Amino acid sequence: MSKIPVRVPPEALDFAALIRTGETVGWAEATAEPVFLTRLLDAQAARCAPFRVFFPLTFSDAFSAGHPNVTVTALGGASAGRRFFASTADNVLPANISDLPGLIASGRLAIDIVLLQVTGPDANGRYSAGLGIEHLDAAIPRARLVVAQLNPELPWTEGDTIVEAEALDLLVPTAQPPLELPARPLTPVDCAIAEHVARLIPDRATIELGLGAIPEAVAGALGGKHGLGVHSGAIGDGIAGLIEAGIVENKHKEIDAGVTVGTMLMGTRRLYRFADRNPAIRLRATSYTHDAVVLGNFRRFVAVNGALEVDLTGQVNAETAGGRHIGTVGGQMDFVRAANRSPEGRSIIALQSTNRDRSRSRIVARLVDGVVTTPRAEADLVVTEHGVAELRGCTLAERARAMITIADPVFRAELAKASERLV
């Protein structure tokens, strides 16, 4: 007989009675975070035995920093997660997203209690994790306890997000609007970068777009393209718009033809409504979306990712600024490497040439914090509002000259002088 999850009223859920000393509590990342559960855990943390938490990325403030009995581990301090690493980055786990399933399976990253949110059940008694399952696909079968917020406001999505009832231990019925990630208003700089990137994406390419305003701007600049496919980590509102417009049709993908594949829905209610029971979208675990063997199927794979700074040799820092962790490794290297190995693929790193007040160049002679997210051996194309630097197959001297041309004009002389010492 199949196990039936136990329904627990929200007011009866007691984490102090559930968590054992030294255990790790892990939850779904980003927009999929079960905010009701993490907020409740935060309220009860002081009564719990000492425990750890793990998440790759958080957009919420539901769980507080500073609990003396809680150790917080994450892939980095991106978005709202930076509050946990404001003073020290000792508990940052530097790992590619593709590494997480293996780390979990090996026990190196043991997650004892999983928190997630689901909707359902359907006629077959199954549930859907809705916005994404990412690394929890590996964690759920190995966890001692799986606690799910039963949230009817989630979209129903197919793929690895489908969760059988016997995989869940506790169901906590609580309706709550899911987290949204609206893109910030686009600036003229964002749009200029997006136009440069769009010219580099050929028709019939399979694309990956990272997080943030620039990838959303890129999606908006692809209106003249034909026959695009999507295999990505994040799926945002912009990709939904491309599907609706018939620009993303996925007909030319070597695998998953006709279907947009991603790890997570990261957008607004517009995206969630569009994805609800939409057979044209399939969400898969990171063990699939970021897997090198899977990505190796694409002949024309174009990856678009961001950076905090890029040096004159093509090294990318997407993790730290001023000694603080404000980014994450994420899936950048997984997609960069796949694009570089795709016969007709391109890897694009897109960033503004300066910080917001234009006081500091983000094209630098040497990476300020010394953190290398993507090494120069994987450098291909770097794009700013000032143009495109082609780095692949170039010498260090050639790279420096190309990078200086896409730096802000105010900093070019300084960079040119610094480049003399590099080469």
N, C-alpha and C positions, 0 to 999 in steps of 0.2 A: 504494500500500500504506500502511495506517495505521501511524503510529509506535507502537512498543511501548516503554513506560517501562522503564528499566534498573533492575533490582533491585540494591540495594547493602546488604550486611550492615551492621548498625549500627556495628560496630567499624571498618569501612572508610570511613565517611563523614568526609571531611576538609574542613571549611569553609575552611581556609586556602588550599586549592587551588581552591576554588570562587568565593570572593568577590574581586572586583576593587576596586582603590582607589576610594573615593568612592561605591561602590554603596550602594543602600538595600535592606535585608532587611525584608520585611513579613510578618506572620503573622496567622493567624486570631485573633480577639479572644475574650476572656471564657472561657467554658467550652470553646470550640472550639480553644483554643490547643494546638498539638502540643507538649506539655510535654517529651516526650523530646527533640525537636529543639531547642527553645529552651534546654534545660539543656545539651545537647551543644554548642550554639553558645556558650553562656556559658563552658564549660570550655575551648574552643578560641579564644576571642576574642583573647587576647593574642598568638596567632601569626598573626592575620589582618591584612591591610592595613587601614588606617583605613576604617571604614564607618559607615553610619547604620542605625538600625532605626526602624520605624514600626508602631504598633498603636493602635487606638482606645481599648482598655480591656484591662487585664489583671487576672486574679484570682490569678495564681501568683507565686511568688518564684523561678522557674526562671532568669531572666536577671537578673544583678546590676547594680546601679548602680555607677558609678565606674570603668568601663573607660576608660582614658585615650585609647584609639584609637576609641571608639564614641560617636556622638552619638545620643541617644534622643529621638525625637519621638512625641508622642501627642496625642490630643484633650483630655487632661486628666489629673489625678492621682487619679482615682477608684479606690477599692479599693486593691489592692496597688500600683498605679501611682504612688501618692503618693511612694514612696521616690525616684523619679527627679526629683521637683520639690520636694524638701524645702528646698533653698537658693535655687533660682531657677526661674522659669517661662518662661525665654526660649524654650524649644523646645516649648511648648504650641502646638498648632495649633487656633485657635478656629474651628471649622467645624461646621455641622450635619451629621449623618450623611448626609442626603440629598445633600450637596455632594460627598461622597467619590468616587462614580463619575465625576462630571464632572472633578474635579481630577485623577484618575488618567488619564482618557482624554485630557485636554489636555496631559499631561506636567508639570503644575505639581506633582503629587505622584507622581513616578516611583517605582515599586517594581520593582527589577531582579530580585530573588530572592524568590519566594513560598514560605513554609513553611505547610503545612496537614496535616491528618490525614484519612484516608479509610478506608472499609471496602469490602469487595467482593473481586473483581468479581462482577457478576451474570452471567446466562447470555448477555447481550449484550456482555460485556466492559466494562461501565460501573462506575464507582465512586460512592460517596455520601460527601459530607463530613459527614454525620450530624447534627451539632449546629448547623450553620449555615455559610453561605458569605459573608454580609454583603457588604463592599466587594471581596472577592477575586474575585467574579464579573467585575469590571472589570479587575482586576490580572492575572489568570492569562493571558489572551490576549496581554498586552503585556509580560509578564516575560521576561527572558532565560533564566531557569531556574526550574522549579517542582519543589520537593522535597516529597514527601508521605510522612508516616508511615503505613504500612499497618497499621491498628489494628482487629482483628476485634471489639474490645469496644465500638466505636461502634454506636449504633442506625443502621439504614438508614432514611433519610427521603427523600421525593420532593420535587420542586420544583427550584429552582436549585441545590440541593445535589448534583444528579447531575452527575458530572464524567466526560467521555469520556477514555478511556485516552490518546489522542494529546495531551491537554492536559498530561499529566504527563511530566516528564523522568526523575526518580529516584524510586524506591519503596524505602522503608526499612522492612522488616517488623519491627514491635515491638508486641506486645500490652501494653496499659496501660489501667487504668481511667481514663475521662475525668474531668476536673475536675467537681466538684459544687459547687453553690451552695445549701446548706441555709439556709432562712430562720431568723433568730434567734428565740428564744421570744418570743411576743407578750406585750406588757404591757397592762394595763388602758387605758392611753392609746392604744395602737395600736388596740385594739378599739373604743374610743369614736370615734376618727376614722373607722374603717371603717364603723361604723353610720351616721354622718352621710353619708359618701360613698354608701353603698348606697342611701339614700333618694333620692339625686339621679339614680340610674341607672334609666331607665324600662325596662319590658319591651320586647323586640324591638330593643333598642339594639345597635349594634356597638361593642365596647369595646376600648380600649387601656390596658394596665396597665404602668407603669414598673417599675423595679427596687426591691427592698428589702422590708422587713418590712411596711410599710403596704400596698403593693399586694397582697401575699399575704394580709394581713388582710382587705382589701376583697373578694378572691375568696371568702374564707370567710364573708363577710357577705351574699353574694348568693344564699343558699339559697332565698329566697322568690320569686326572679325567674323569668320565663318567656321563652323564645324568644330568648335572647341570642346574639350573634355575636361573633367575635374577629378583629380585624386589629390586630396589635401588633408591637412590636419584640421584647420578651422574652416567652417563654412559660414560665411556671413551673409548679411542682407544683399550685398552686391552680387554674390553668386546666384542667389535666388532671382534677382533681376535679370541676370544673363540667361538663366534657364527659361524664364517667362518670355524673354525676347527671342528665344530660339537660337541664340548665339552659342550657348552651351547645350549641345545635343548628345554628346558622348558617343556618337556613332562610329568614330574612328579610333576609339581606344582599343588597344590590343587585348585587354581584359576588362571585365565589367562593362561591356558595351551597352550603351543606352542608359547607364546609371551614374549619377554623381556620387562619388564615394568620399567620405570624410570621417574624421574622428569625432568632431564635436560641432554642434550648432552654437555659434557664438554671435548673437545678434539681438534683434528685437522681436516683439510679438509678431511683427509682419513675417519674419522668417519662420517663427515657430508655427504660425497658422499655415504657411505655405508647405512646410515639411510634414504636417500632420497627415498621416496615412497616405503619403505621396510615394508611389512606387518608383519615382524617378530619383529618389534620394535613399541612400543606404549608409548607415553609420556602422563602422567597424572598429574593433579594438586596435590599439597601437601595434599589437603583434602582427596586424595585417597592413594597416595604412602606412606604417613606417618601416616595414620589413624590406631589406635589401633585395631579396629574391623577388618579391612582388613588384617592387619599383623597377627592377631590371627588365620587366616586360615592355616598358614604354619606349618607343623609338624616338618620340619627339616630346620629351618631358621638360617643361620650363618651370623652374622653381623661383619664386619671388619672396625674398625675406629681408628683414631689416637689420639695423645695427645701431649701436650707440656711437661707435667710431670705427674708422678703417684707416690703417696706416699706409704709407706710400708703397709698401711691398705687397699689399693686398690682405694682410691679416685683419680679421674681423673680431671686434669685441662687442658682444650683444648682452653682456652680463653686468658690468660694473661701470660706475661713473663717480669720480671723486672718491674712490675707495669704498663706495656703498653699493651693495647688491640691489640693483633696480631692474634687472632683467633675468633671463634664464637661458640655459642651453636649449631646452625644448627639443624640437625636431629639426632645427636648422641644419645640422651636419648630415642627418639622414637624407634630407631632400637635396641639399647641395651636392653631396656625393652622387646621388642617383641622377641628378640632372647632368653632372659632368660625365657620367658614364653612359648616358643615353646618346645613341649615335647622332641624333639631330637635336639634342637637348641643349639648354643653356641654364646656367645658374646666375641669378641676378640678385645682387645686394643693393637695396635702394634706401637712401637716407637723405635728410636735409644736410646741406653742406656746413651749416653752423647750428649752434644752439638757438633758442628762440629769440634772444635779444641780440644775436649776431656778435656776441663778445668773444666767442670761442669757436674755433674751427673743429668740425668733427672729422675732417680729413687731417690726419696728424702724421708727423714724421715717424714717431714710434708710439705704440699704444701706451697711453698714460699709466694705466693701472697694471699693465703687463699681462692682462687676461686675454687669452686667445680662444675664442669660441670656434672660429673656423680658420684653419691655418692657410698660409699663403699658397701652399701647394694645391689647394682646392679653389683658388681665386679664378673667377671667369670674368664677369661683368660687374662693375660698380657704377651706380647711377645716382646723380644728384640733380638738382634743378638746373645745373650748368651743363649737363651733358652726360655722356657715357664713356667710361674708361674700359677699354678692352685689355685684359691682363693675361689671359690664358696664352701660354706659349711665349710670353715676353720675358726679357731679362729684368733684373732688378732696376737697372737704369731706365729701361723703357717703361717699366711700370711706374716709376716715380714721376716721369714726365707726363704720363697719361693721367695719373691721379691729380697732379697739380692743375691740369686744365679743367678739372671738374670741382676744384675747391673754390670757395668764395674768393673773388679777386683781391679782397683786402689782405688775405693770408698767403697769396701765391708767392710773393717774393721771399717771405720768411720760410716757406716750405721748400722753395728752390734752393735756398742757402743750406737748409738742413739736409737736403738730399745729397749734397756734395759729400757729406760725412757718411752717408749710408752706402755709397757705391765707390 
